[in-house]
Amino acid sequence: MIVQFDPDFGLVILQARAHGPAGDFTLRLALDTGATISTLNWEVAILLGYDPAGVPDRVRMTTAGGYSWTFAPVP
């Protein structure tokens, strides 16, 4: 799939397939062209059959507004 990028258009939303122990799902994802990593929210990870709370390692996330006090699991 090829999507033409237009910086004046706004948020880029893509449809993607995600696979996990609980099955396959179609998701709508926002493409952040300035991001260095990708993340999924916990509800999506749980829906896919993963347990983010069971991952012992965490990393503090940096957002456009600075550091977030939300810690994300690192697989």
PQR file of N, CA, C, O and H, with PARSE charges and radii, in Angstrom:
ATOM      1  N   MET A   1       0.840  -1.173   0.000 -0.4000 1.5000
ATOM      2  CA  MET A   1       0.000   0.000   0.000 -0.0000 2.0000
ATOM      3  C   MET A   1       0.885   1.235   0.000  0.5500 1.7000
ATOM      4  O   MET A   1       1.866   1.300   0.741 -0.5500 1.4000
ATOM      5  N   ILE A   2       0.551   2.196  -0.812 -0.4000 1.5000
ATOM      6  CA  ILE A   2       1.274   3.464  -0.865 -0.0000 2.0000
ATOM      7  C   ILE A   2       0.300   4.576  -0.508  0.5500 1.7000
ATOM      8  O   ILE A   2      -0.797   4.668  -1.057 -0.5500 1.4000
ATOM      9  H   ILE A   2      -0.246   2.144  -1.414  0.4000 1.0000
ATOM     10  N   VAL A   3       0.732   5.423   0.432 -0.4000 1.5000
ATOM     11  CA  VAL A   3      -0.082   6.563   0.851 -0.0000 2.0000
ATOM     12  C   VAL A   3       0.711   7.822   0.565  0.5500 1.7000
ATOM     13  O   VAL A   3       1.837   7.966   1.041 -0.5500 1.4000
ATOM     14  H   VAL A   3       1.624   5.349   0.879  0.4000 1.0000
ATOM     15  N   GLN A   4       0.153   8.716  -0.189 -0.4000 1.5000
ATOM     16  CA  GLN A   4       0.815   9.984  -0.491 -0.0000 2.0000
ATOM     17  C   GLN A   4       0.831  10.847   0.763  0.5500 1.7000
ATOM     18  O   GLN A   4      -0.218  11.065   1.368 -0.5500 1.4000
ATOM     19  H   GLN A   4      -0.762   8.599  -0.576  0.4000 1.0000
ATOM     20  N   PHE A   5       1.999  11.343   1.166 -0.4000 1.5000
ATOM     21  CA  PHE A   5       2.114  12.168   2.365 -0.0000 2.0000
ATOM     22  C   PHE A   5       1.930  13.637   2.013  0.5500 1.7000
ATOM     23  O   PHE A   5       2.585  14.162   1.113 -0.5500 1.4000
ATOM     24  H   PHE A   5       2.851  11.166   0.674  0.4000 1.0000
ATOM     25  N   ASP A   6       1.037  14.282   2.730 -0.4000 1.5000
ATOM     26  CA  ASP A   6       0.789  15.717   2.567 -0.0000 2.0000
ATOM     27  C   ASP A   6       0.838  16.349   3.951  0.5500 1.7000
ATOM     28  O   ASP A   6      -0.092  16.165   4.736 -0.5500 1.4000
ATOM     29  H   ASP A   6       0.505  13.855   3.461  0.4000 1.0000
ATOM     30  N   PRO A   7       1.907  17.097   4.277 -0.5600 1.5000
ATOM     31  CA  PRO A   7       2.041  17.667   5.623  0.2800 2.0000
ATOM     32  C   PRO A   7       0.928  18.637   5.992  0.5500 1.7000
ATOM     33  O   PRO A   7       0.741  18.924   7.174 -0.5500 1.4000
ATOM     34  N   ASP A   8       0.190  19.147   5.025 -0.4000 1.5000
ATOM     35  CA  ASP A   8      -0.909  20.065   5.319 -0.0000 2.0000
ATOM     36  C   ASP A   8      -2.220  19.334   5.606  0.5500 1.7000
ATOM     37  O   ASP A   8      -3.192  19.957   6.033 -0.5500 1.4000
ATOM     38  H   ASP A   8       0.342  18.914   4.064  0.4000 1.0000
ATOM     39  N   PHE A   9      -2.257  18.022   5.376 -0.4000 1.5000
ATOM     40  CA  PHE A   9      -3.488  17.255   5.519 -0.0000 2.0000
ATOM     41  C   PHE A   9      -3.832  16.956   6.969  0.5500 1.7000
ATOM     42  O   PHE A   9      -5.010  16.842   7.308 -0.5500 1.4000
ATOM     43  H   PHE A   9      -1.467  17.516   5.029  0.4000 1.0000
ATOM     44  N   GLY A  10      -2.836  16.827   7.827 -0.4000 1.5000
ATOM     45  CA  GLY A  10      -3.100  16.501   9.232 -0.0000 2.0000
ATOM     46  C   GLY A  10      -2.666  15.094   9.580  0.5500 1.7000
ATOM     47  O   GLY A  10      -1.778  14.530   8.941 -0.5500 1.4000
ATOM     48  H   GLY A  10      -1.879  16.920   7.551  0.4000 1.0000
ATOM     49  N   LEU A  11      -3.289  14.537  10.583 -0.4000 1.5000
ATOM     50  CA  LEU A  11      -2.936  13.225  11.106 -0.0000 2.0000
ATOM     51  C   LEU A  11      -3.133  12.139  10.048  0.5500 1.7000
ATOM     52  O   LEU A  11      -4.163  12.079   9.377 -0.5500 1.4000
ATOM     53  H   LEU A  11      -4.010  14.995  11.102  0.4000 1.0000
ATOM     54  N   VAL A  12      -2.113  11.281   9.917 -0.4000 1.5000
ATOM     55  CA  VAL A  12      -2.174  10.178   8.964 -0.0000 2.0000
ATOM     56  C   VAL A  12      -2.690   8.944   9.701  0.5500 1.7000
ATOM     57  O   VAL A  12      -2.048   8.468  10.638 -0.5500 1.4000
ATOM     58  H   VAL A  12      -1.275  11.330  10.462  0.4000 1.0000
ATOM     59  N   ILE A  13      -3.845   8.424   9.284 -0.4000 1.5000
ATOM     60  CA  ILE A  13      -4.442   7.235   9.885 -0.0000 2.0000
ATOM     61  C   ILE A  13      -4.308   6.084   8.887  0.5500 1.7000
ATOM     62  O   ILE A  13      -4.668   6.210   7.716 -0.5500 1.4000
ATOM     63  H   ILE A  13      -4.366   8.810   8.524  0.4000 1.0000
ATOM     64  N   LEU A  14      -3.782   4.964   9.376 -0.4000 1.5000
ATOM     65  CA  LEU A  14      -3.604   3.783   8.544 -0.0000 2.0000
ATOM     66  C   LEU A  14      -4.364   2.611   9.134  0.5500 1.7000
ATOM     67  O   LEU A  14      -4.564   2.537  10.347 -0.5500 1.4000
ATOM     68  H   LEU A  14      -3.489   4.862  10.326  0.4000 1.0000
ATOM     69  N   GLN A  15      -4.783   1.705   8.285 -0.4000 1.5000
ATOM     70  CA  GLN A  15      -5.372   0.469   8.742 -0.0000 2.0000
ATOM     71  C   GLN A  15      -4.269  -0.577   8.749  0.5500 1.7000
ATOM     72  O   GLN A  15      -3.513  -0.685   7.783 -0.5500 1.4000
ATOM     73  H   GLN A  15      -4.621   1.765   7.300  0.4000 1.0000
ATOM     74  N   ALA A  16      -4.166  -1.355   9.832 -0.4000 1.5000
ATOM     75  CA  ALA A  16      -3.109  -2.358   9.955 -0.0000 2.0000
ATOM     76  C   ALA A  16      -3.675  -3.630  10.568  0.5500 1.7000
ATOM     77  O   ALA A  16      -4.676  -3.592  11.283 -0.5500 1.4000
ATOM     78  H   ALA A  16      -4.780  -1.268  10.616  0.4000 1.0000
ATOM     79  N   ARG A  17      -3.035  -4.748  10.287 -0.4000 1.5000
ATOM     80  CA  ARG A  17      -3.397  -6.024  10.902 -0.0000 2.0000
ATOM     81  C   ARG A  17      -2.399  -6.301  12.006  0.5500 1.7000
ATOM     82  O   ARG A  17      -1.192  -6.157  11.810 -0.5500 1.4000
ATOM     83  H   ARG A  17      -2.221  -4.779   9.706  0.4000 1.0000
ATOM     84  N   ALA A  18      -2.899  -6.698  13.165 -0.4000 1.5000
ATOM     85  CA  ALA A  18      -2.045  -7.061  14.293 -0.0000 2.0000
ATOM     86  C   ALA A  18      -2.336  -8.511  14.663  0.5500 1.7000
ATOM     87  O   ALA A  18      -3.491  -8.937  14.669 -0.5500 1.4000
ATOM     88  H   ALA A  18      -3.879  -6.816  13.324  0.4000 1.0000
ATOM     89  N   HIS A  19      -1.295  -9.258  14.967 -0.4000 1.5000
ATOM     90  CA  HIS A  19      -1.423 -10.676  15.295 -0.0000 2.0000
ATOM     91  C   HIS A  19      -0.934 -10.893  16.719  0.5500 1.7000
ATOM     92  O   HIS A  19       0.097 -10.345  17.109 -0.5500 1.4000
ATOM     93  H   HIS A  19      -0.357  -8.912  14.962  0.4000 1.0000
ATOM     94  N   GLY A  20      -1.657 -11.682  17.497 -0.4000 1.5000
ATOM     95  CA  GLY A  20      -1.256 -12.000  18.855 -0.0000 2.0000
ATOM     96  C   GLY A  20      -1.814 -13.343  19.258  0.5500 1.7000
ATOM     97  O   GLY A  20      -2.511 -13.983  18.470 -0.5500 1.4000
ATOM     98  H   GLY A  20      -2.495 -12.128  17.181  0.4000 1.0000
ATOM     99  N   PRO A  21      -1.521 -13.790  20.480 -0.5600 1.5000
ATOM    100  CA  PRO A  21      -2.007 -15.081  20.958  0.2800 2.0000
ATOM    101  C   PRO A  21      -3.534 -15.206  20.942  0.5500 1.7000
ATOM    102  O   PRO A  21      -4.056 -16.313  20.809 -0.5500 1.4000
ATOM    103  N   ALA A  22      -4.247 -14.103  21.074 -0.4000 1.5000
ATOM    104  CA  ALA A  22      -5.710 -14.143  21.104 -0.0000 2.0000
ATOM    105  C   ALA A  22      -6.334 -14.026  19.711  0.5500 1.7000
ATOM    106  O   ALA A  22      -7.556 -14.102  19.578 -0.5500 1.4000
ATOM    107  H   ALA A  22      -3.822 -13.204  21.182  0.4000 1.0000
ATOM    108  N   GLY A  23      -5.526 -13.844  18.688 -0.4000 1.5000
ATOM    109  CA  GLY A  23      -6.064 -13.770  17.336 -0.0000 2.0000
ATOM    110  C   GLY A  23      -5.520 -12.611  16.537  0.5500 1.7000
ATOM    111  O   GLY A  23      -4.572 -11.938  16.943 -0.5500 1.4000
ATOM    112  H   GLY A  23      -4.534 -13.782  18.796  0.4000 1.0000
ATOM    113  N   ASP A  24      -6.143 -12.393  15.387 -0.4000 1.5000
ATOM    114  CA  ASP A  24      -5.753 -11.327  14.463 -0.0000 2.0000
ATOM    115  C   ASP A  24      -6.818 -10.242  14.473  0.5500 1.7000
ATOM    116  O   ASP A  24      -8.014 -10.529  14.510 -0.5500 1.4000
ATOM    117  H   ASP A  24      -6.912 -12.940  15.058  0.4000 1.0000
ATOM    118  N   PHE A  25      -6.373  -9.003  14.439 -0.4000 1.5000
ATOM    119  CA  PHE A  25      -7.302  -7.882  14.498 -0.0000 2.0000
ATOM    120  C   PHE A  25      -6.883  -6.809  13.502  0.5500 1.7000
ATOM    121  O   PHE A  25      -5.698  -6.639  13.212 -0.5500 1.4000
ATOM    122  H   PHE A  25      -5.401  -8.770  14.409  0.4000 1.0000
ATOM    123  N   THR A  26      -7.871  -6.093  12.986 -0.4000 1.5000
ATOM    124  CA  THR A  26      -7.610  -4.928  12.154 -0.0000 2.0000
ATOM    125  C   THR A  26      -7.683  -3.701  13.054  0.5500 1.7000
ATOM    126  O   THR A  26      -8.655  -3.517  13.786 -0.5500 1.4000
ATOM    127  H   THR A  26      -8.833  -6.231  13.221  0.4000 1.0000
ATOM    128  N   LEU A  27      -6.662  -2.873  12.995 -0.4000 1.5000
ATOM    129  CA  LEU A  27      -6.570  -1.682  13.841 -0.0000 2.0000
ATOM    130  C   LEU A  27      -6.462  -0.438  12.980  0.5500 1.7000
ATOM    131  O   LEU A  27      -5.985  -0.490  11.847 -0.5500 1.4000
ATOM    132  H   LEU A  27      -5.873  -3.023  12.400  0.4000 1.0000
ATOM    133  N   ARG A  28      -6.909   0.672  13.528 -0.4000 1.5000
ATOM    134  CA  ARG A  28      -6.640   1.985  12.926 -0.0000 2.0000
ATOM    135  C   ARG A  28      -5.529   2.614  13.744  0.5500 1.7000
ATOM    136  O   ARG A  28      -5.673   2.820  14.949 -0.5500 1.4000
ATOM    137  H   ARG A  28      -7.297   0.714  14.449  0.4000 1.0000
ATOM    138  N   LEU A  29      -4.427   2.918  13.090 -0.4000 1.5000
ATOM    139  CA  LEU A  29      -3.260   3.459  13.769 -0.0000 2.0000
ATOM    140  C   LEU A  29      -2.918   4.836  13.234  0.5500 1.7000
ATOM    141  O   LEU A  29      -3.065   5.103  12.041 -0.5500 1.4000
ATOM    142  H   LEU A  29      -4.309   2.751  12.111  0.4000 1.0000
ATOM    143  N   ALA A  30      -2.461   5.709  14.119 -0.4000 1.5000
ATOM    144  CA  ALA A  30      -1.960   7.021  13.718 -0.0000 2.0000
ATOM    145  C   ALA A  30      -0.473   6.869  13.410  0.5500 1.7000
ATOM    146  O   ALA A  30       0.274   6.300  14.206 -0.5500 1.4000
ATOM    147  H   ALA A  30      -2.342   5.492  15.088  0.4000 1.0000
ATOM    148  N   LEU A  31      -0.052   7.373  12.272 -0.4000 1.5000
ATOM    149  CA  LEU A  31       1.355   7.333  11.880 -0.0000 2.0000
ATOM    150  C   LEU A  31       2.019   8.628  12.328  0.5500 1.7000
ATOM    151  O   LEU A  31       1.670   9.712  11.860 -0.5500 1.4000
ATOM    152  H   LEU A  31      -0.659   7.835  11.626  0.4000 1.0000
ATOM    153  N   ASP A  32       2.970   8.505  13.231 -0.4000 1.5000
ATOM    154  CA  ASP A  32       3.724   9.659  13.710 -0.0000 2.0000
ATOM    155  C   ASP A  32       5.031   9.704  12.942  0.5500 1.7000
ATOM    156  O   ASP A  32       5.950   8.936  13.229 -0.5500 1.4000
ATOM    157  H   ASP A  32       3.253   7.625  13.611  0.4000 1.0000
ATOM    158  N   THR A  33       5.119  10.597  11.969 -0.4000 1.5000
ATOM    159  CA  THR A  33       6.290  10.650  11.093 -0.0000 2.0000
ATOM    160  C   THR A  33       7.552  11.131  11.809  0.5500 1.7000
ATOM    161  O   THR A  33       8.648  11.019  11.260 -0.5500 1.4000
ATOM    162  H   THR A  33       4.372  11.220  11.737  0.4000 1.0000
ATOM    163  N   GLY A  34       7.414  11.663  13.021 -0.4000 1.5000
ATOM    164  CA  GLY A  34       8.576  12.117  13.769 -0.0000 2.0000
ATOM    165  C   GLY A  34       8.965  11.182  14.899  0.5500 1.7000
ATOM    166  O   GLY A  34       9.896  11.471  15.651 -0.5500 1.4000
ATOM    167  H   GLY A  34       6.523  11.753  13.466  0.4000 1.0000
ATOM    168  N   ALA A  35       8.258  10.054  15.028 -0.4000 1.5000
ATOM    169  CA  ALA A  35       8.518   9.129  16.140 -0.0000 2.0000
ATOM    170  C   ALA A  35       9.766   8.293  15.885  0.5500 1.7000
ATOM    171  O   ALA A  35      10.105   7.987  14.742 -0.5500 1.4000
ATOM    172  H   ALA A  35       7.502   9.819  14.417  0.4000 1.0000
ATOM    173  N   THR A  36      10.441   7.930  16.972 -0.4000 1.5000
ATOM    174  CA  THR A  36      11.598   7.043  16.868 -0.0000 2.0000
ATOM    175  C   THR A  36      11.234   5.603  17.226  0.5500 1.7000
ATOM    176  O   THR A  36      11.982   4.678  16.910 -0.5500 1.4000
ATOM    177  H   THR A  36      10.166   8.179  17.901  0.4000 1.0000
ATOM    178  N   ILE A  37      10.086   5.409  17.886 -0.4000 1.5000
ATOM    179  CA  ILE A  37       9.576   4.073  18.192 -0.0000 2.0000
ATOM    180  C   ILE A  37       8.064   4.074  18.020  0.5500 1.7000
ATOM    181  O   ILE A  37       7.440   5.128  17.902 -0.5500 1.4000
ATOM    182  H   ILE A  37       9.478   6.160  18.143  0.4000 1.0000
ATOM    183  N   SER A  38       7.492   2.891  18.007 -0.4000 1.5000
ATOM    184  CA  SER A  38       6.035   2.758  17.939 -0.0000 2.0000
ATOM    185  C   SER A  38       5.527   2.129  19.219  0.5500 1.7000
ATOM    186  O   SER A  38       6.216   1.313  19.831 -0.5500 1.4000
ATOM    187  H   SER A  38       7.999   2.034  18.103  0.4000 1.0000
ATOM    188  N   THR A  39       4.339   2.500  19.624 -0.4000 1.5000
ATOM    189  CA  THR A  39       3.729   1.932  20.826 -0.0000 2.0000
ATOM    190  C   THR A  39       2.278   1.573  20.541  0.5500 1.7000
ATOM    191  O   THR A  39       1.653   2.116  19.630 -0.5500 1.4000
ATOM    192  H   THR A  39       3.779   3.164  19.127  0.4000 1.0000
ATOM    193  N   LEU A  40       1.762   0.657  21.328 -0.4000 1.5000
ATOM    194  CA  LEU A  40       0.344   0.324  21.321 -0.0000 2.0000
ATOM    195  C   LEU A  40      -0.200   0.611  22.701  0.5500 1.7000
ATOM    196  O   LEU A  40       0.515   0.464  23.692 -0.5500 1.4000
ATOM    197  H   LEU A  40       2.270   0.216  22.068  0.4000 1.0000
ATOM    198  N   ASN A  41      -1.451   1.015  22.781 -0.4000 1.5000
ATOM    199  CA  ASN A  41      -1.986   1.230  24.112 -0.0000 2.0000
ATOM    200  C   ASN A  41      -2.282  -0.116  24.763  0.5500 1.7000
ATOM    201  O   ASN A  41      -2.450  -1.125  24.078 -0.5500 1.4000
ATOM    202  H   ASN A  41      -2.032   1.134  21.976  0.4000 1.0000
ATOM    203  N   TRP A  42      -2.345  -0.120  26.082 -0.4000 1.5000
ATOM    204  CA  TRP A  42      -2.469  -1.360  26.855 -0.0000 2.0000
ATOM    205  C   TRP A  42      -3.715  -2.146  26.470  0.5500 1.7000
ATOM    206  O   TRP A  42      -3.679  -3.375  26.414 -0.5500 1.4000
ATOM    207  H   TRP A  42      -2.209   0.699  26.639  0.4000 1.0000
ATOM    208  N   GLU A  43      -4.823  -1.444  26.201 -0.4000 1.5000
ATOM    209  CA  GLU A  43      -6.066  -2.137  25.867 -0.0000 2.0000
ATOM    210  C   GLU A  43      -5.910  -2.957  24.585  0.5500 1.7000
ATOM    211  O   GLU A  43      -6.448  -4.060  24.485 -0.5500 1.4000
ATOM    212  H   GLU A  43      -4.852  -0.446  26.246  0.4000 1.0000
ATOM    213  N   VAL A  44      -5.179  -2.425  23.611 -0.4000 1.5000
ATOM    214  CA  VAL A  44      -4.945  -3.150  22.358 -0.0000 2.0000
ATOM    215  C   VAL A  44      -4.052  -4.363  22.625  0.5500 1.7000
ATOM    216  O   VAL A  44      -4.321  -5.451  22.116 -0.5500 1.4000
ATOM    217  H   VAL A  44      -4.742  -1.529  23.692  0.4000 1.0000
ATOM    218  N   ALA A  45      -3.000  -4.186  23.414 -0.4000 1.5000
ATOM    219  CA  ALA A  45      -2.109  -5.304  23.745 -0.0000 2.0000
ATOM    220  C   ALA A  45      -2.883  -6.425  24.439  0.5500 1.7000
ATOM    221  O   ALA A  45      -2.681  -7.601  24.139 -0.5500 1.4000
ATOM    222  H   ALA A  45      -2.782  -3.302  23.828  0.4000 1.0000
ATOM    223  N   ILE A  46      -3.765  -6.058  25.366 -0.4000 1.5000
ATOM    224  CA  ILE A  46      -4.581  -7.054  26.076 -0.0000 2.0000
ATOM    225  C   ILE A  46      -5.538  -7.744  25.108  0.5500 1.7000
ATOM    226  O   ILE A  46      -5.708  -8.961  25.172 -0.5500 1.4000
ATOM    227  H   ILE A  46      -3.929  -5.102  25.610  0.4000 1.0000
ATOM    228  N   LEU A  47      -6.164  -6.981  24.213 -0.4000 1.5000
ATOM    229  CA  LEU A  47      -7.061  -7.551  23.212 -0.0000 2.0000
ATOM    230  C   LEU A  47      -6.335  -8.582  22.343  0.5500 1.7000
ATOM    231  O   LEU A  47      -6.917  -9.595  21.956 -0.5500 1.4000
ATOM    232  H   LEU A  47      -6.025  -5.992  24.161  0.4000 1.0000
ATOM    233  N   LEU A  48      -5.066  -8.318  22.040 -0.4000 1.5000
ATOM    234  CA  LEU A  48      -4.264  -9.240  21.239 -0.0000 2.0000
ATOM    235  C   LEU A  48      -3.821 -10.471  22.024  0.5500 1.7000
ATOM    236  O   LEU A  48      -3.326 -11.437  21.444 -0.5500 1.4000
ATOM    237  H   LEU A  48      -4.593  -7.495  22.355  0.4000 1.0000
ATOM    238  N   GLY A  49      -4.001 -10.434  23.355 -0.4000 1.5000
ATOM    239  CA  GLY A  49      -3.642 -11.588  24.174 -0.0000 2.0000
ATOM    240  C   GLY A  49      -2.354 -11.432  24.959  0.5500 1.7000
ATOM    241  O   GLY A  49      -1.834 -12.412  25.492 -0.5500 1.4000
ATOM    242  H   GLY A  49      -4.404  -9.650  23.826  0.4000 1.0000
ATOM    243  N   TYR A  50      -1.831 -10.218  25.039 -0.4000 1.5000
ATOM    244  CA  TYR A  50      -0.606  -9.965  25.798 -0.0000 2.0000
ATOM    245  C   TYR A  50      -0.953  -9.356  27.153  0.5500 1.7000
ATOM    246  O   TYR A  50      -2.016  -8.757  27.315 -0.5500 1.4000
ATOM    247  H   TYR A  50      -2.254  -9.422  24.606  0.4000 1.0000
ATOM    248  N   ASP A  51      -0.049  -9.512  28.131 -0.4000 1.5000
ATOM    249  CA  ASP A  51      -0.254  -8.959  29.466 -0.0000 2.0000
ATOM    250  C   ASP A  51       0.837  -7.936  29.765  0.5500 1.7000
ATOM    251  O   ASP A  51       1.885  -8.304  30.295 -0.5500 1.4000
ATOM    252  H   ASP A  51       0.815  -9.999  27.999  0.4000 1.0000
ATOM    253  N   PRO A  52       0.616  -6.646  29.437 -0.5600 1.5000
ATOM    254  CA  PRO A  52       1.650  -5.625  29.673  0.2800 2.0000
ATOM    255  C   PRO A  52       2.038  -5.501  31.145  0.5500 1.7000
ATOM    256  O   PRO A  52       3.177  -5.149  31.453 -0.5500 1.4000
ATOM    257  N   ALA A  53       1.110  -5.785  32.053 -0.4000 1.5000
ATOM    258  CA  ALA A  53       1.411  -5.676  33.485 -0.0000 2.0000
ATOM    259  C   ALA A  53       2.417  -6.732  33.923  0.5500 1.7000
ATOM    260  O   ALA A  53       3.071  -6.571  34.954 -0.5500 1.4000
ATOM    261  H   ALA A  53       0.185  -6.071  31.802  0.4000 1.0000
ATOM    262  N   GLY A  54       2.551  -7.811  33.154 -0.4000 1.5000
ATOM    263  CA  GLY A  54       3.478  -8.878  33.507 -0.0000 2.0000
ATOM    264  C   GLY A  54       4.905  -8.647  33.049  0.5500 1.7000
ATOM    265  O   GLY A  54       5.780  -9.462  33.340 -0.5500 1.4000
ATOM    266  H   GLY A  54       2.019  -7.943  32.317  0.4000 1.0000
ATOM    267  N   VAL A  55       5.160  -7.559  32.342 -0.4000 1.5000
ATOM    268  CA  VAL A  55       6.512  -7.249  31.865 -0.0000 2.0000
ATOM    269  C   VAL A  55       7.236  -6.448  32.951  0.5500 1.7000
ATOM    270  O   VAL A  55       6.792  -5.355  33.305 -0.5500 1.4000
ATOM    271  H   VAL A  55       4.449  -6.897  32.106  0.4000 1.0000
ATOM    272  N   PRO A  56       8.349  -6.977  33.486 -0.5600 1.5000
ATOM    273  CA  PRO A  56       9.003  -6.304  34.617  0.2800 2.0000
ATOM    274  C   PRO A  56       9.752  -5.023  34.256  0.5500 1.7000
ATOM    275  O   PRO A  56       9.861  -4.126  35.092 -0.5500 1.4000
ATOM    276  N   ASP A  57      10.270  -4.918  33.031 -0.4000 1.5000
ATOM    277  CA  ASP A  57      11.054  -3.742  32.645 -0.0000 2.0000
ATOM    278  C   ASP A  57      10.144  -2.629  32.154  0.5500 1.7000
ATOM    279  O   ASP A  57       9.191  -2.884  31.417 -0.5500 1.4000
ATOM    280  H   ASP A  57      10.182  -5.648  32.352  0.4000 1.0000
ATOM    281  N   ARG A  58      10.434  -1.387  32.560 -0.4000 1.5000
ATOM    282  CA  ARG A  58       9.647  -0.216  32.164 -0.0000 2.0000
ATOM    283  C   ARG A  58      10.590   0.881  31.694  0.5500 1.7000
ATOM    284  O   ARG A  58      11.749   0.942  32.103 -0.5500 1.4000
ATOM    285  H   ARG A  58      11.209  -1.181  33.158  0.4000 1.0000
ATOM    286  N   VAL A  59      10.077   1.736  30.839 -0.4000 1.5000
ATOM    287  CA  VAL A  59      10.840   2.888  30.378 -0.0000 2.0000
ATOM    288  C   VAL A  59       9.930   4.108  30.470  0.5500 1.7000
ATOM    289  O   VAL A  59       8.749   4.034  30.131 -0.5500 1.4000
ATOM    290  H   VAL A  59       9.135   1.687  30.507  0.4000 1.0000
ATOM    291  N   ARG A  60      10.481   5.233  30.930 -0.4000 1.5000
ATOM    292  CA  ARG A  60       9.705   6.469  30.980 -0.0000 2.0000
ATOM    293  C   ARG A  60       9.629   7.040  29.581  0.5500 1.7000
ATOM    294  O   ARG A  60      10.635   7.090  28.874 -0.5500 1.4000
ATOM    295  H   ARG A  60      11.440   5.294  31.206  0.4000 1.0000
ATOM    296  N   MET A  61       8.441   7.472  29.174 -0.4000 1.5000
ATOM    297  CA  MET A  61       8.246   7.953  27.806 -0.0000 2.0000
ATOM    298  C   MET A  61       8.396   9.464  27.728  0.5500 1.7000
ATOM    299  O   MET A  61       7.973  10.192  28.627 -0.5500 1.4000
ATOM    300  H   MET A  61       7.624   7.431  29.749  0.4000 1.0000
ATOM    301  N   THR A  62       9.001   9.922  26.649 -0.4000 1.5000
ATOM    302  CA  THR A  62       9.105  11.340  26.364 -0.0000 2.0000
ATOM    303  C   THR A  62       8.061  11.688  25.312  0.5500 1.7000
ATOM    304  O   THR A  62       7.945  11.010  24.292 -0.5500 1.4000
ATOM    305  H   THR A  62       9.345   9.331  25.920  0.4000 1.0000
ATOM    306  N   THR A  63       7.309  12.744  25.566 -0.4000 1.5000
ATOM    307  CA  THR A  63       6.276  13.165  24.628 -0.0000 2.0000
ATOM    308  C   THR A  63       6.606  14.565  24.129  0.5500 1.7000
ATOM    309  O   THR A  63       7.584  15.171  24.567 -0.5500 1.4000
ATOM    310  H   THR A  63       7.403  13.295  26.395  0.4000 1.0000
ATOM    311  N   ALA A  64       5.797  15.073  23.219 -0.4000 1.5000
ATOM    312  CA  ALA A  64       6.019  16.422  22.695 -0.0000 2.0000
ATOM    313  C   ALA A  64       5.980  17.459  23.808  0.5500 1.7000
ATOM    314  O   ALA A  64       6.613  18.508  23.701 -0.5500 1.4000
ATOM    315  H   ALA A  64       5.002  14.581  22.863  0.4000 1.0000
ATOM    316  N   GLY A  65       5.246  17.175  24.871 -0.4000 1.5000
ATOM    317  CA  GLY A  65       5.142  18.099  26.001 -0.0000 2.0000
ATOM    318  C   GLY A  65       6.231  17.897  27.041  0.5500 1.7000
ATOM    319  O   GLY A  65       6.214  18.562  28.077 -0.5500 1.4000
ATOM    320  H   GLY A  65       4.731  16.322  24.958  0.4000 1.0000
ATOM    321  N   GLY A  66       7.172  17.004  26.798 -0.4000 1.5000
ATOM    322  CA  GLY A  66       8.232  16.713  27.755 -0.0000 2.0000
ATOM    323  C   GLY A  66       8.120  15.276  28.230  0.5500 1.7000
ATOM    324  O   GLY A  66       7.594  14.415  27.525 -0.5500 1.4000
ATOM    325  H   GLY A  66       7.186  16.464  25.956  0.4000 1.0000
ATOM    326  N   TYR A  67       8.623  15.027  29.443 -0.4000 1.5000
ATOM    327  CA  TYR A  67       8.556  13.681  29.989 -0.0000 2.0000
ATOM    328  C   TYR A  67       7.157  13.392  30.496  0.5500 1.7000
ATOM    329  O   TYR A  67       6.523  14.226  31.143 -0.5500 1.4000
ATOM    330  H   TYR A  67       9.050  15.727  30.015  0.4000 1.0000
ATOM    331  N   SER A  68       6.694  12.203  30.189 -0.4000 1.5000
ATOM    332  CA  SER A  68       5.425  11.738  30.721 -0.0000 2.0000
ATOM    333  C   SER A  68       5.743  10.879  31.935  0.5500 1.7000
ATOM    334  O   SER A  68       6.749  10.170  31.937 -0.5500 1.4000
ATOM    335  H   SER A  68       7.209  11.526  29.664  0.4000 1.0000
ATOM    336  N   TRP A  69       4.923  10.926  32.948 -0.4000 1.5000
ATOM    337  CA  TRP A  69       5.138  10.089  34.121 -0.0000 2.0000
ATOM    338  C   TRP A  69       4.491   8.724  33.939  0.5500 1.7000
ATOM    339  O   TRP A  69       4.387   7.943  34.885 -0.5500 1.4000
ATOM    340  H   TRP A  69       4.106  11.502  32.946  0.4000 1.0000
ATOM    341  N   THR A  70       4.055   8.444  32.710 -0.4000 1.5000
ATOM    342  CA  THR A  70       3.547   7.121  32.374 -0.0000 2.0000
ATOM    343  C   THR A  70       4.732   6.268  31.958  0.5500 1.7000
ATOM    344  O   THR A  70       5.546   6.675  31.128 -0.5500 1.4000
ATOM    345  H   THR A  70       4.138   9.079  31.942  0.4000 1.0000
ATOM    346  N   PHE A  71       4.820   5.097  32.533 -0.4000 1.5000
ATOM    347  CA  PHE A  71       5.906   4.185  32.210 -0.0000 2.0000
ATOM    348  C   PHE A  71       5.359   3.079  31.324  0.5500 1.7000
ATOM    349  O   PHE A  71       4.281   2.543  31.582 -0.5500 1.4000
ATOM    350  H   PHE A  71       4.159   4.767  33.207  0.4000 1.0000
ATOM    351  N   ALA A  72       6.102   2.739  30.284 -0.4000 1.5000
ATOM    352  CA  ALA A  72       5.664   1.726  29.337 -0.0000 2.0000
ATOM    353  C   ALA A  72       6.487   0.465  29.491  0.5500 1.7000
ATOM    354  O   ALA A  72       7.693   0.539  29.724 -0.5500 1.4000
ATOM    355  H   ALA A  72       6.977   3.174  30.074  0.4000 1.0000
ATOM    356  N   PRO A  73       5.850  -0.704  29.365 -0.5600 1.5000
ATOM    357  CA  PRO A  73       6.601  -1.966  29.412  0.2800 2.0000
ATOM    358  C   PRO A  73       7.535  -2.087  28.220  0.5500 1.7000
ATOM    359  O   PRO A  73       7.222  -1.632  27.120 -0.5500 1.4000
ATOM    360  N   VAL A  74       8.669  -2.698  28.449 -0.4000 1.5000
ATOM    361  CA  VAL A  74       9.640  -2.945  27.382 -0.0000 2.0000
ATOM    362  C   VAL A  74       9.780  -4.450  27.242  0.5500 1.7000
ATOM    363  O   VAL A  74      10.234  -5.116  28.173 -0.5500 1.4000
ATOM    364  H   VAL A  74       8.923  -3.068  29.343  0.4000 1.0000
ATOM    365  N   PRO A  75       9.396  -4.999  26.090 -0.5600 1.5000
ATOM    366  CA  PRO A  75       9.492  -6.460  25.923  0.2800 2.0000
ATOM    367  C   PRO A  75      10.929  -6.935  25.839  0.5500 1.7000
ATOM    368  O   PRO A  75      11.175  -8.133  25.698 -0.5500 1.4000
TER
END
